[in-house]
C-alpha cells in the first residue's frame, strides 16, 4: 500500500490539471461521473494515504489501497482495472484497482488535517493526547492508526521504531515520556526522509530493518513477526530495540 510520501508525489504529478475543466469522465467506479464533466478542478488535497480532487460542487476521493496505481495522459491498464479516467484539454489522469468515491464538499471540513504527518498543520501535541488516551495499544498499532498518524504505513512503522529503539509490541502506556516524544517526532522526520529518498529513487537503499535479516547495529538476526491487531509484518532487533510491556 502506498504510504503518505508516495501520495504527495502523486499529487505533485497531478497538479498540472488544476484550474482546468473536465471534458470527459469514465471508469467503473460506482458513482455518477457525468456531473463532473464541465467542472473545474479547483485543488488537490492529500490526507495521509487519501487524495481529494476538489471540484466546484463535490470532490472525488482516491485511495490506492494495496495494489492501486495511476497514469497520466495515457491509459496503461485494461478497462476492467480502470476505476476512473478524467480527461482535460491538455491530457488526463487514470486511476486503477483502487477505491474511488464521490464525496460532498462538506466532508472535507470533517477531516482532522492535523493528524497528517506530512501536513503543515501537523499537531504533535494533539497526537500525544491521542497516544496517552490509548495506554493498552501496542506502538505498532498506534503508528498504523490513520486517525493518529495519517500517512504512516508499514515501512515507516518499522524504520521509526528502529530509529527510536522500541520494539513494536511495546504498550503505549509503558513508554517513557521521552520515548513518546521521539515516536511523534520520528514519525514525521522519517516521513520527510522517505519523501526525499522516493524522489531520488533511493528509498530501499536507506532501509535499515524493513525486509532486512541482520541488525545494522549489532549484527544479530532480526526478528520477523506479524505484530499487533493488524498482524502486519514487523522487522526488529531484540537487542537494540527495547520491549516496554
N, C-alpha and C positions, 0 to 999 in steps of 0.2 A: 504494500500500500504506500503510495507517495506520501511523504511527510511534508510538514509545513513549508520548508525551504523550496522543495520542488514545485509546490503550488505557487509560490511567489514568482518563480521563474516562468511558469506557465502564464501567469498574469502579465508579466512583462512582455511576453511574446504576443499576447492578445491586445495589448494597449493600442496597437496601430488602428484598431477598428473603432475606438471610442470617438464619438461625435458623428458617426456615420449611421445611415438608416438601413434597416434590414430590407433586402429586396426579395428574399425567399427564405423560407424556413421549412425544414423537413426532418425526418428521422422517426424512429419507432418509440420514442419516449411517450408515455401515456398522458399527454395533456394537449390542449388545443394550441397549436403553434401559430395559426393564422392571425390572431390579434397582434402578434409581434411584428408582422410584416408592415413596413411603413413607420415603425417606431425607431427612434434614435437610441443608440447605446450611449447612455449618459456617463457611466463609470463602471469600473470593475473593482469589486471589493473581495478580499480574502479573509476568511476566519479559520485559522488552523488548516485543516485539510479540505475546506469547502471554498468554492468560488461562487461569487454572486455577480451575474451580469445584470446590471441595473438599467432598466428602461423607464420610459415616462410613466407607464401605468402599472407595471409589475416588474418582477425580477425573475431570473432563472437561476436556480441553484444547481451547481455541478459538484458532484462528489465522485472522484475517480475509483473509490472502493479499492479492491485488491488488484484488479487487472485492467483498470481503465487507462485510456490514453487519448491523445488528441492530435490533430494535424492542422496545418494552416494552408489554405489556398488549394489543397488537393485532397480528395477522399482517398485514403490509403488502405482502407479495410472494407470488407464487403458490407452490403446493405443490412444484413442481419445483425451486424455489430454496431451499426450506426444509430446512436441514440438521438443525436441532434446535429443538424447542419444549419448554420446561419450564414447566408450569403450577403455580401455588401458590394458596393460598386467597385471596390478595389481588391476584392478577394473574399475569403470565407474562413470559418472555423468549424471544425468537425470533432465530435466527441464520441468515443466508442466504449462499449462494455462498461458503462458507469451509471450512476444514479443521476437523473436529470428531472427536476421538478420546477413547476411554476409556483412562485410564492407572491403574496401581496407585499407591497412596499412596506406596510406596517410591520411585517415580520422582521425587517432589518433593525427596527427600534427595540426589539425584544432580545437581541443578541448581546451577550456580555463581551464586548470587544476587548475589555481589559484582561481577559483570560488568554488572549493570543500572545504566545511567547515572542513573536516577531513584530508585534504591533508597537507603534509609538505610544499607544495607550496602555501598554502592559503595566499591570499594577502589582508589584511584588508584595506589598502589604496585604492586599486583598487575597492574594494567593496563599500567604502564610496563614491567614484566618481560616481558609478552606482546609488547609492541611491540619491545623490544630483541631478542627472540628471532626476529624476522622482518625482518632488515635489508633483504632484497630485495623486500619487499612495498611496493606503492605506497600512499601515505597514503589515497587514495580507497578502496582495497580494505579497508584496516585499519578505517576508520570504519564501513564497511558490514558488517564481520565481526561477527556476533551473539555470537560467543564472546569478543570483546574489548570491543565497545561495544554491548551488548544494548539495543535500543530505538532506535538511531540509524538513520535512513533517508536517502533522497536529499536531502530538503530540509535536514535538519540538517547533512548532509555538506557541501553547497555553502556554506551560511552560515557554518559553523565555519571552513572553510578560508579564506574571505574575511576573517573576523574576525582570523585569525592571520597572514594574508599569505603563505599557502603554496599553490602550485599542486598540483592533485590528483594529477599523475603523479610527484610527488616520492617518492623512496625513503626508507623509514623509517630505514635505516642512515645516510643522509646528513643527516638532520635534526639540528641542534644540540640539545643537551640542553634548552636554554631553550625551543625550539620544541616539543619533545616534551611538556614540562610544560604549555605553552599549549594544545596539542592536547587533552590529557587534561582540563584544567580547562574549556576552552570547550565540549567535547562535553557536559559536564554543565550548564554555565551556560546554553548555548543551549537545551538540552532543557527546562529550567525556564522560560526565557523563552517558548519555544514553547507550553508548557502554559498559562501566564498569558494569552498572546495568543489561544490557542484558546478559552479560557473567555470572553474578551471579544469573540469573533468578529472579531478584527482581525489574524489571523495574516498574511494576504497583504500587508497594508499595511506590514508590517515587513520583508518580504523585501528584501534588498539586491542579491543577484545571481541567486537562483533564478528561472528563467524570464525574467530581465531581459535587455535588449540593450545597455545602456550602464553603464559603471562609475560608481558614485555618488561616487567619489573624484576620478578624473582625467577622466572623460567619454569615455574611449576605448570602442570597441565591445568588448563582452565576447566571449570565445571560448565557443562552444557545441560540446561534443565528447563522444562516448562514451568513457569512460576506464576503465582497469583491467580486470581479468579479467572482471568482471561486466558490462562495457560499459554502465554506467549513465550517464545524462546529467549532464554537469558544466558549470557556468557559472562562468567565472573571468576575471580580468584579468591579462594577461601583464605589465603594468607594476607593478601593486600587489600581485601575488602571485608570490613567488619560486619558481623551479624548483630543487629540490635533487636533481639527477640524478647 
